[in-house]
Amino acid sequence: MSRKSVKVKLPPVEIIAYSYPFEKIQVDRNYTANRFLNPIRLEDMEEFLRLADADVRKSLDGLGLRRKAEENTRTLLTRILTKFGFESVDLEFSPGGPLAFTAYE
């Protein structure tokens, strides 16, 4: 490589933080308090949300996160490296397995 070009091999994309926005879910307390018309208990709702969170975690690889992360990384590093004077920037991502989030599991 010349002094005006750079080639960088990057590690595979990893998910290092994930949070299901439980605080944004609103439960109608009037509806759940009146069990006469509602066979769903609050415990059932909590279990449903836990299962939904687990399903999202299992589906991470199909959500396009790897492509988007690589695209954003490529844009950011290319901008930074061209600011440092490189005219040619070649970024290569190492292949990785299925995306998963395991830091807190």
C-alpha positions in Angstrom: 0.0 0.0 0.0 1.2 3.5 -0.7 1.3 6.3 1.9 -2.0 7.6 0.5 -3.9 4.4 0.9 -4.8 2.3 3.9 -6.4 -1.2 4.3 -8.0 -2.1 7.6 -9.4 -5.5 8.5 -12.1 -5.2 11.2 -13.5 -7.8 13.5 -17.0 -9.2 13.0 -19.9 -7.1 14.1 -21.0 -7.8 17.7 -24.0 -6.6 19.6 -22.7 -5.2 22.9 -25.8 -3.5 24.2 -29.5 -4.3 23.8 -32.5 -3.2 25.7 -36.2 -3.9 25.1 -38.1 -0.7 25.8 -40.3 -2.0 28.5 -40.8 1.5 29.9 -42.6 2.5 26.7 -45.2 -0.2 27.0 -48.4 1.1 28.5 -50.9 -1.2 30.3 -54.4 0.1 30.8 -54.7 -0.4 34.5 -58.5 0.1 34.4 -58.8 -2.7 31.9 -56.5 -5.1 33.7 -58.1 -4.4 37.1 -61.5 -5.4 35.8 -60.9 -9.1 35.4 -64.6 -9.7 34.6 -64.0 -8.8 31.0 -60.3 -9.5 30.8 -59.0 -13.0 31.2 -55.4 -11.8 30.9 -53.7 -11.2 34.2 -50.8 -8.8 34.7 -48.5 -11.8 35.2 -49.6 -13.0 31.8 -48.7 -9.7 30.2 -45.3 -9.7 31.9 -44.7 -13.3 30.5 -45.8 -12.1 27.1 -43.3 -9.3 27.2 -40.5 -11.6 28.4 -41.3 -14.0 25.5 -41.3 -11.0 23.0 -37.9 -9.9 24.3 -36.5 -13.4 23.9 -38.0 -13.6 20.3 -36.3 -10.3 19.3 -33.0 -11.6 20.7 -33.3 -14.8 18.6 -34.2 -12.8 15.5 -31.3 -10.3 15.7 -29.5 -11.8 12.7 -32.5 -11.3 10.4 -33.1 -7.6 11.3 -30.4 -6.2 9.0 -28.3 -5.1 11.9 -25.0 -6.5 10.6 -25.4 -4.8 7.2 -26.3 -1.5 8.9 -23.5 -1.7 11.4 -20.9 -2.4 8.7 -22.4 0.4 6.6 -22.2 2.9 9.4 -18.7 1.8 10.4 -17.5 2.0 6.8 -18.9 5.6 6.5 -17.4 6.8 9.8 -13.9 5.2 9.3 -13.7 6.4 5.7 -14.5 10.0 6.7 -12.0 9.9 9.6 -9.2 8.3 7.5 -9.7 10.7 4.6 -9.4 13.6 7.0 -6.0 12.2 8.0 -5.0 12.4 4.4 -5.7 8.9 3.0 -7.0 9.0 -0.6 -7.9 5.3 -0.7 -9.5 3.5 2.2 -10.2 -0.2 2.0 -12.2 -1.7 4.9 -12.7 -5.4 5.2 -14.9 -7.0 7.9 -14.0 -10.5 9.2 -16.8 -13.0 8.7 -18.8 -13.7 11.8 -21.4 -16.2 12.9 -25.1 -15.4 13.5 -25.6 -12.2 15.5 -26.5 -12.8 19.1 -26.5 -10.8 22.2 -25.1 -12.8 25.1 -23.4 -10.2 27.4 -26.3 -10.3 30.0 -27.8 -13.7 29.4 
